[in-house]
């Protein structure tokens, strides 16, 4: 392991994170039912909209994710979903 590379090991019930500054352990838990239900509802709404020919405002599963690491944090990996938009070329704007 280099000083800038965290080591993450996942077992059935634990996540062990080791960095140059030390280690931390997390207990793996079940996804809350409320969150799981929200995911199912939001995904269903997107697919129903697609089937109905409606424009899709957002669909986070298809957005790029940026991941960074910082050994100074208790959990060194941070991810963020980034919005992207496709824009027409200038020559097609009027069209």
C-alpha positions as CSV (number, residue, x, y, z in Angstrom):
1,X,0.0,0.0,0.0
2,X,1.3,3.4,-0.9
3,X,0.7,6.4,1.4
4,X,-1.9,7.8,-1.0
5,X,-3.7,4.5,-1.6
6,X,-6.3,3.3,1.0
7,X,-6.8,-0.5,1.3
8,X,-10.4,-1.6,1.7
9,X,-11.4,-5.1,2.6
10,X,-15.0,-6.2,2.6
11,X,-16.2,-9.3,4.4
12,X,-19.8,-10.6,5.1
13,X,-20.4,-8.2,8.0
14,X,-17.4,-5.7,8.1
15,X,-15.7,-3.2,5.9
16,X,-12.1,-2.6,7.0
17,X,-10.4,0.6,5.7
18,X,-6.7,1.1,6.2
19,X,-4.8,4.2,5.3
20,X,-1.4,5.5,6.0
21,X,-2.8,7.3,9.0
22,X,-4.5,4.3,10.5
23,X,-7.5,2.0,10.1
24,X,-11.3,2.1,10.6
25,X,-13.9,-0.7,10.6
26,X,-17.5,-0.4,9.7
27,X,-20.4,-2.8,10.2
28,X,-22.3,-3.8,7.1
29,X,-26.0,-3.4,7.6
30,X,-29.1,-4.0,5.5
31,X,-30.4,-1.3,3.3
32,X,-33.3,0.5,5.0
33,X,-36.6,-0.6,3.5
34,X,-37.7,3.0,3.1
35,X,-34.7,3.7,0.9
36,X,-35.1,0.5,-1.1
37,X,-38.8,1.3,-1.7
38,X,-37.9,4.9,-2.8
39,X,-35.4,3.4,-5.3
40,X,-38.0,1.0,-6.7
41,X,-40.6,3.8,-7.0
42,X,-38.2,6.3,-8.7
43,X,-36.9,3.7,-11.1
44,X,-40.4,2.5,-12.0
45,X,-41.5,6.1,-12.6
46,X,-38.5,6.6,-15.0
47,X,-39.3,3.5,-17.0
48,X,-43.0,4.3,-17.1
49,X,-42.1,7.8,-18.4
50,X,-39.9,6.3,-21.1
51,X,-42.7,3.9,-22.1
52,X,-45.1,6.8,-22.3
53,X,-42.7,8.8,-24.4
54,X,-42.1,11.5,-21.8
55,X,-38.8,13.3,-21.5
56,X,-36.7,12.1,-18.5
57,X,-35.6,14.9,-16.2
58,X,-33.0,12.8,-14.3
59,X,-31.9,9.2,-14.1
60,X,-29.0,9.0,-11.7
61,X,-28.0,5.5,-12.6
62,X,-26.8,6.8,-15.9
63,X,-24.8,9.8,-14.7
64,X,-21.0,9.7,-14.3
65,X,-19.6,9.3,-10.9
66,X,-16.4,11.0,-9.7
67,X,-14.5,9.3,-6.9
68,X,-11.8,10.9,-4.8
69,X,-9.7,9.8,-1.9
70,X,-8.4,11.6,1.2
71,X,-6.5,9.7,3.8
72,X,-7.3,12.3,6.4
73,X,-11.0,11.3,6.5
74,X,-12.3,8.4,8.6
75,X,-13.6,6.8,5.3
76,X,-11.2,8.0,2.6
77,X,-13.3,7.3,-0.5
78,X,-15.9,10.0,-1.5
79,X,-18.1,9.6,-4.6
80,X,-20.4,12.2,-6.2
81,X,-22.8,11.9,-9.1
82,X,-22.2,14.6,-11.7
83,X,-24.9,16.0,-14.0
84,X,-24.1,16.1,-17.7
85,X,-26.1,17.5,-20.5
86,X,-25.8,17.1,-24.3
87,X,-25.9,20.3,-26.2
88,X,-26.5,20.7,-29.9
89,X,-23.7,22.1,-32.1
90,X,-24.1,25.9,-32.8
91,X,-25.0,25.2,-36.4
92,X,-28.1,23.2,-35.2
93,X,-29.4,25.7,-32.6
94,X,-31.8,27.5,-34.9
95,X,-33.2,24.2,-36.1
